[in-house]
Amino acid sequence: MAQLTNIRESISGVSLDEETTKMIEMQKAYEASARMIRVADEMLETVLSLKRM
């Protein structure tokens, strides 16, 4: 089975393990970016609410 997987990957030129790893890395980066945007939005809301007082 492993040999067939290696042959298929060598023909297709795509490593499923590498692609899965890259996808997980990109997902984590997206989540981190979303958290940063959320925090910036909360900070801006706080600043604006202080100005309204």
N, CA, C and O atoms as a CHARMM CRD file, in Angstrom:
* protein
*
  212
    1    1 MET  N      0.82500  -1.19500   0.00000 PROA 1      0.00000
    2    1 MET  CA     0.00000   0.00000   0.00000 PROA 1      0.00000
    3    1 MET  C      0.86700   1.25500   0.00000 PROA 1      0.00000
    4    1 MET  O      0.60200   2.19500  -0.75000 PROA 1      0.00000
    5    2 ALA  N      1.89600   1.27300   0.83500 PROA 2      0.00000
    6    2 ALA  CA     2.78800   2.42700   0.91000 PROA 2      0.00000
    7    2 ALA  C      3.51100   2.63400  -0.41300 PROA 2      0.00000
    8    2 ALA  O      3.72700   3.76600  -0.84500 PROA 2      0.00000
    9    3 GLN  N      3.88200   1.52700  -1.05100 PROA 3      0.00000
   10    3 GLN  CA     4.56900   1.63000  -2.33100 PROA 3      0.00000
   11    3 GLN  C      3.64700   2.24500  -3.38100 PROA 3      0.00000
   12    3 GLN  O      4.07900   3.09700  -4.15800 PROA 3      0.00000
   13    4 LEU  N      2.38800   1.82600  -3.41200 PROA 4      0.00000
   14    4 LEU  CA     1.43500   2.39700  -4.36200 PROA 4      0.00000
   15    4 LEU  C      1.22500   3.88400  -4.09900 PROA 4      0.00000
   16    4 LEU  O      1.10600   4.67100  -5.03800 PROA 4      0.00000
   17    5 THR  N      1.17800   4.27100  -2.82900 PROA 5      0.00000
   18    5 THR  CA     1.02500   5.68100  -2.48000 PROA 5      0.00000
   19    5 THR  C      2.22500   6.47700  -2.97400 PROA 5      0.00000
   20    5 THR  O      2.06400   7.56400  -3.52900 PROA 5      0.00000
   21    6 ASN  N      3.42200   5.94500  -2.77600 PROA 6      0.00000
   22    6 ASN  CA     4.63400   6.62400  -3.24800 PROA 6      0.00000
   23    6 ASN  C      4.64700   6.76500  -4.76500 PROA 6      0.00000
   24    6 ASN  O      5.03700   7.80600  -5.29300 PROA 6      0.00000
   25    7 ILE  N      4.22400   5.72400  -5.45800 PROA 7      0.00000
   26    7 ILE  CA     4.17800   5.77700  -6.92500 PROA 7      0.00000
   27    7 ILE  C      3.17500   6.83000  -7.38200 PROA 7      0.00000
   28    7 ILE  O      3.46200   7.62100  -8.28000 PROA 7      0.00000
   29    8 ARG  N      1.99400   6.83600  -6.75700 PROA 8      0.00000
   30    8 ARG  CA     0.96500   7.81800  -7.13600 PROA 8      0.00000
   31    8 ARG  C      1.46400   9.24200  -6.89700 PROA 8      0.00000
   32    8 ARG  O      1.26400  10.11900  -7.73700 PROA 8      0.00000
   33    9 GLU  N      2.11100   9.47400  -5.75400 PROA 9      0.00000
   34    9 GLU  CA     2.61500  10.80800  -5.44700 PROA 9      0.00000
   35    9 GLU  C      3.73600  11.21700  -6.39100 PROA 9      0.00000
   36    9 GLU  O      3.83800  12.38900  -6.75500 PROA 9      0.00000
   37   10 SER  N      4.57100  10.27600  -6.78900 PROA 10     0.00000
   38   10 SER  CA     5.66100  10.61500  -7.70100 PROA 10     0.00000
   39   10 SER  C      5.12100  10.96400  -9.08400 PROA 10     0.00000
   40   10 SER  O      5.69200  11.79600  -9.78800 PROA 10     0.00000
   41   11 ILE  N      4.03000  10.33100  -9.46500 PROA 11     0.00000
   42   11 ILE  CA     3.43300  10.62300 -10.76500 PROA 11     0.00000
   43   11 ILE  C      2.70100  11.95700 -10.72800 PROA 11     0.00000
   44   11 ILE  O      2.84400  12.77400 -11.63700 PROA 11     0.00000
   45   12 SER  N      1.92700  12.17300  -9.69200 PROA 12     0.00000
   46   12 SER  CA     1.13300  13.39900  -9.60700 PROA 12     0.00000
   47   12 SER  C      1.98700  14.59500  -9.22100 PROA 12     0.00000
   48   12 SER  O      1.61700  15.73200  -9.51500 PROA 12     0.00000
   49   13 GLY  N      3.11900  14.36600  -8.57200 PROA 13     0.00000
   50   13 GLY  CA     3.97800  15.46200  -8.16100 PROA 13     0.00000
   51   13 GLY  C      3.45700  16.19600  -6.93900 PROA 13     0.00000
   52   13 GLY  O      3.95800  17.26800  -6.60100 PROA 13     0.00000
   53   14 VAL  N      2.45800  15.63300  -6.27400 PROA 14     0.00000
   54   14 VAL  CA     1.86300  16.27400  -5.10700 PROA 14     0.00000
   55   14 VAL  C      1.95900  15.32600  -3.91900 PROA 14     0.00000
   56   14 VAL  O      1.54700  14.16900  -3.99600 PROA 14     0.00000
   57   15 SER  N      2.50200  15.82800  -2.83900 PROA 15     0.00000
   58   15 SER  CA     2.56500  15.03900  -1.61200 PROA 15     0.00000
   59   15 SER  C      1.38500  15.43000  -0.74000 PROA 15     0.00000
   60   15 SER  O      1.25700  16.58400  -0.33000 PROA 15     0.00000
   61   16 LEU  N      0.53800  14.47600  -0.46500 PROA 16     0.00000
   62   16 LEU  CA    -0.64800  14.77400   0.34000 PROA 16     0.00000
   63   16 LEU  C     -0.27200  15.21100   1.74500 PROA 16     0.00000
   64   16 LEU  O     -0.93800  16.06400   2.33000 PROA 16     0.00000
   65   17 ASP  N      0.79500  14.63100   2.29300 PROA 17     0.00000
   66   17 ASP  CA     1.25200  15.02500   3.62500 PROA 17     0.00000
   67   17 ASP  C      1.69900  16.48300   3.63900 PROA 17     0.00000
   68   17 ASP  O      1.34800  17.23800   4.54500 PROA 17     0.00000
   69   18 GLU  N      2.47600  16.87300   2.62900 PROA 18     0.00000
   70   18 GLU  CA     2.94200  18.25900   2.54900 PROA 18     0.00000
   71   18 GLU  C      1.77800  19.21900   2.36000 PROA 18     0.00000
   72   18 GLU  O      1.71900  20.27000   2.99800 PROA 18     0.00000
   73   19 GLU  N      0.86900  18.85800   1.49400 PROA 19     0.00000
   74   19 GLU  CA    -0.27600  19.73200   1.23400 PROA 19     0.00000
   75   19 GLU  C     -1.15800  19.86400   2.47300 PROA 19     0.00000
   76   19 GLU  O     -1.67100  20.94700   2.75400 PROA 19     0.00000
   77   20 THR  N     -1.33500  18.78500   3.20700 PROA 20     0.00000
   78   20 THR  CA    -2.12200  18.83000   4.44200 PROA 20     0.00000
   79   20 THR  C     -1.43500  19.72700   5.46300 PROA 20     0.00000
   80   20 THR  O     -2.08500  20.52600   6.13600 PROA 20     0.00000
   81   21 THR  N     -0.11900  19.58900   5.57400 PROA 21     0.00000
   82   21 THR  CA     0.64100  20.42400   6.50400 PROA 21     0.00000
   83   21 THR  C      0.51600  21.89500   6.14000 PROA 21     0.00000
   84   21 THR  O      0.30400  22.73800   7.01100 PROA 21     0.00000
   85   22 LYS  N      0.64600  22.20600   4.85000 PROA 22     0.00000
   86   22 LYS  CA     0.51200  23.59600   4.39600 PROA 22     0.00000
   87   22 LYS  C     -0.88900  24.12800   4.67400 PROA 22     0.00000
   88   22 LYS  O     -1.05200  25.27900   5.07800 PROA 22     0.00000
   89   23 MET  N     -1.89200  23.29400   4.45800 PROA 23     0.00000
   90   23 MET  CA    -3.26600  23.71800   4.68700 PROA 23     0.00000
   91   23 MET  C     -3.48500  24.03400   6.16600 PROA 23     0.00000
   92   23 MET  O     -4.13800  25.02200   6.50100 PROA 23     0.00000
   93   24 ILE  N     -2.94500  23.20100   7.04500 PROA 24     0.00000
   94   24 ILE  CA    -3.08800  23.44000   8.48500 PROA 24     0.00000
   95   24 ILE  C     -2.36200  24.72600   8.87700 PROA 24     0.00000
   96   24 ILE  O     -2.87800  25.51200   9.67200 PROA 24     0.00000
   97   25 GLU  N     -1.16300  24.94600   8.32200 PROA 25     0.00000
   98   25 GLU  CA    -0.42600  26.17900   8.61300 PROA 25     0.00000
   99   25 GLU  C     -1.21200  27.40400   8.17100 PROA 25     0.00000
  100   25 GLU  O     -1.29300  28.39100   8.90200 PROA 25     0.00000
  101   26 MET  N     -1.78600  27.34200   6.98900 PROA 26     0.00000
  102   26 MET  CA    -2.56600  28.47500   6.48200 PROA 26     0.00000
  103   26 MET  C     -3.80900  28.70700   7.32900 PROA 26     0.00000
  104   26 MET  O     -4.19700  29.85200   7.56100 PROA 26     0.00000
  105   27 GLN  N     -4.43600  27.63000   7.79200 PROA 27     0.00000
  106   27 GLN  CA    -5.61200  27.75100   8.64400 PROA 27     0.00000
  107   27 GLN  C     -5.25300  28.43000   9.95900 PROA 27     0.00000
  108   27 GLN  O     -5.99000  29.29600  10.43100 PROA 27     0.00000
  109   28 LYS  N     -4.12200  28.04500  10.55600 PROA 28     0.00000
  110   28 LYS  CA    -3.67700  28.65600  11.81100 PROA 28     0.00000
  111   28 LYS  C     -3.34400  30.13100  11.60000 PROA 28     0.00000
  112   28 LYS  O     -3.65600  30.96400  12.45100 PROA 28     0.00000
  113   29 ALA  N     -2.71400  30.45600  10.47700 PROA 29     0.00000
  114   29 ALA  CA    -2.38700  31.85100  10.18000 PROA 29     0.00000
  115   29 ALA  C     -3.66000  32.66600  10.00400 PROA 29     0.00000
  116   29 ALA  O     -3.74000  33.80100  10.47300 PROA 29     0.00000
  117   30 TYR  N     -4.65400  32.09600   9.33200 PROA 30     0.00000
  118   30 TYR  CA    -5.93600  32.77600   9.14100 PROA 30     0.00000
  119   30 TYR  C     -6.60900  33.02400  10.49600 PROA 30     0.00000
  120   30 TYR  O     -7.12400  34.11400  10.74300 PROA 30     0.00000
  121   31 GLU  N     -6.60300  32.01800  11.36600 PROA 31     0.00000
  122   31 GLU  CA    -7.21200  32.16600  12.68400 PROA 31     0.00000
  123   31 GLU  C     -6.50200  33.24800  13.49400 PROA 31     0.00000
  124   31 GLU  O     -7.15300  34.03600  14.17900 PROA 31     0.00000
  125   32 ALA  N     -5.18100  33.29000  13.41800 PROA 32     0.00000
  126   32 ALA  CA    -4.42100  34.31100  14.14500 PROA 32     0.00000
  127   32 ALA  C     -4.74000  35.70000  13.60600 PROA 32     0.00000
  128   32 ALA  O     -4.88800  36.64700  14.37800 PROA 32     0.00000
  129   33 SER  N     -4.84700  35.82600  12.29800 PROA 33     0.00000
  130   33 SER  CA    -5.19000  37.11900  11.70100 PROA 33     0.00000
  131   33 SER  C     -6.58700  37.55900  12.11400 PROA 33     0.00000
  132   33 SER  O     -6.81600  38.73100  12.41000 PROA 33     0.00000
  133   34 ALA  N     -7.50400  36.62500  12.13200 PROA 34     0.00000
  134   34 ALA  CA    -8.87900  36.94700  12.53400 PROA 34     0.00000
  135   34 ALA  C     -8.91700  37.41400  13.98600 PROA 34     0.00000
  136   34 ALA  O     -9.65900  38.33500  14.32600 PROA 34     0.00000
  137   35 ARG  N     -8.11600  36.77800  14.84400 PROA 35     0.00000
  138   35 ARG  CA    -8.04900  37.19700  16.25400 PROA 35     0.00000
  139   35 ARG  C     -7.48400  38.60700  16.37400 PROA 35     0.00000
  140   35 ARG  O     -7.98300  39.41100  17.16200 PROA 35     0.00000
  141   36 MET  N     -6.44200  38.91100  15.59400 PROA 36     0.00000
  142   36 MET  CA    -5.84500  40.24900  15.64200 PROA 36     0.00000
  143   36 MET  C     -6.85100  41.30400  15.19600 PROA 36     0.00000
  144   36 MET  O     -6.94500  42.37000  15.80400 PROA 36     0.00000
  145   37 ILE  N     -7.59200  41.01500  14.15200 PROA 37     0.00000
  146   37 ILE  CA    -8.60000  41.96000  13.67100 PROA 37     0.00000
  147   37 ILE  C     -9.68700  42.14600  14.71800 PROA 37     0.00000
  148   37 ILE  O    -10.15000  43.26500  14.94000 PROA 37     0.00000
  149   38 ARG  N    -10.09800  41.06000  15.36200 PROA 38     0.00000
  150   38 ARG  CA   -11.12400  41.13900  16.40100 PROA 38     0.00000
  151   38 ARG  C    -10.64500  42.00600  17.56500 PROA 38     0.00000
  152   38 ARG  O    -11.40300  42.83300  18.07200 PROA 38     0.00000
  153   39 VAL  N     -9.39400  41.82300  17.99200 PROA 39     0.00000
  154   39 VAL  CA    -8.84500  42.61000  19.09600 PROA 39     0.00000
  155   39 VAL  C     -8.75200  44.07800  18.70200 PROA 39     0.00000
  156   39 VAL  O     -9.09400  44.95100  19.49900 PROA 39     0.00000
  157   40 ALA  N     -8.29700  44.36300  17.49200 PROA 40     0.00000
  158   40 ALA  CA    -8.21200  45.74900  17.02500 PROA 40     0.00000
  159   40 ALA  C     -9.59800  46.38000  16.99200 PROA 40     0.00000
  160   40 ALA  O     -9.76200  47.54100  17.36800 PROA 40     0.00000
  161   41 ASP  N    -10.59200  45.62500  16.54600 PROA 41     0.00000
  162   41 ASP  CA   -11.96100  46.12900  16.51000 PROA 41     0.00000
  163   41 ASP  C    -12.47200  46.43400  17.91800 PROA 41     0.00000
  164   41 ASP  O    -13.11100  47.46200  18.14000 PROA 41     0.00000
  165   42 GLU  N    -12.18900  45.53900  18.86600 PROA 42     0.00000
  166   42 GLU  CA   -12.60500  45.77000  20.25100 PROA 42     0.00000
  167   42 GLU  C    -11.91200  46.99000  20.83700 PROA 42     0.00000
  168   42 GLU  O    -12.52900  47.76700  21.56400 PROA 42     0.00000
  169   43 MET  N    -10.62600  47.16200  20.52300 PROA 43     0.00000
  170   43 MET  CA    -9.89800  48.32900  21.01800 PROA 43     0.00000
  171   43 MET  C    -10.48200  49.61900  20.44800 PROA 43     0.00000
  172   43 MET  O    -10.63200  50.60700  21.16600 PROA 43     0.00000
  173   44 LEU  N    -10.80700  49.60800  19.17100 PROA 44     0.00000
  174   44 LEU  CA   -11.40100  50.78900  18.55100 PROA 44     0.00000
  175   44 LEU  C    -12.75800  51.09900  19.16600 PROA 44     0.00000
  176   44 LEU  O    -13.07300  52.26300  19.41400 PROA 44     0.00000
  177   45 GLU  N    -13.55000  50.08800  19.41000 PROA 45     0.00000
  178   45 GLU  CA   -14.85100  50.29400  20.05100 PROA 45     0.00000
  179   45 GLU  C    -14.67900  50.89300  21.44500 PROA 45     0.00000
  180   45 GLU  O    -15.45000  51.76400  21.84700 PROA 45     0.00000
  181   46 THR  N    -13.66900  50.42600  22.18200 PROA 46     0.00000
  182   46 THR  CA   -13.40500  50.96200  23.51200 PROA 46     0.00000
  183   46 THR  C    -13.01600  52.42800  23.43700 PROA 46     0.00000
  184   46 THR  O    -13.51000  53.24500  24.21400 PROA 46     0.00000
  185   47 VAL  N    -12.14100  52.76400  22.51300 PROA 47     0.00000
  186   47 VAL  CA   -11.71200  54.15300  22.34800 PROA 47     0.00000
  187   47 VAL  C    -12.91100  55.04400  21.97900 PROA 47     0.00000
  188   47 VAL  O    -13.07700  56.14200  22.51000 PROA 47     0.00000
  189   48 LEU  N    -13.72300  54.54900  21.07300 PROA 48     0.00000
  190   48 LEU  CA   -14.87800  55.35300  20.64800 PROA 48     0.00000
  191   48 LEU  C    -15.87800  55.50900  21.79800 PROA 48     0.00000
  192   48 LEU  O    -16.48900  56.56800  21.94000 PROA 48     0.00000
  193   49 SER  N    -16.04900  54.49500  22.59800 PROA 49     0.00000
  194   49 SER  CA   -16.99400  54.59600  23.70500 PROA 49     0.00000
  195   49 SER  C    -16.46600  55.56200  24.78200 PROA 49     0.00000
  196   49 SER  O    -17.25300  56.24100  25.44200 PROA 49     0.00000
  197   50 LEU  N    -15.14400  55.62300  24.95800 PROA 50     0.00000
  198   50 LEU  CA   -14.56800  56.57500  25.90000 PROA 50     0.00000
  199   50 LEU  C    -14.75800  58.00600  25.42000 PROA 50     0.00000
  200   50 LEU  O    -14.97000  58.91400  26.22300 PROA 50     0.00000
  201   51 LYS  N    -14.68300  58.20100  24.12500 PROA 51     0.00000
  202   51 LYS  CA   -14.85200  59.54400  23.55900 PROA 51     0.00000
  203   51 LYS  C    -16.29800  60.01900  23.72800 PROA 51     0.00000
  204   51 LYS  O    -16.54300  61.20900  23.92600 PROA 51     0.00000
  205   52 ARG  N    -17.24100  59.09900  23.65100 PROA 52     0.00000
  206   52 ARG  CA   -18.65600  59.44400  23.75800 PROA 52     0.00000
  207   52 ARG  C    -19.04300  59.88400  25.16600 PROA 52     0.00000
  208   52 ARG  O    -20.04000  60.58200  25.34700 PROA 52     0.00000
  209   53 MET  N    -18.26100  59.48000  26.16100 PROA 53     0.00000
  210   53 MET  CA   -18.60200  59.78200  27.54700 PROA 53     0.00000
  211   53 MET  C    -18.45300  61.21900  27.86800 PROA 53     0.00000
  212   53 MET  O    -18.70400  61.62800  29.00100 PROA 53     0.00000
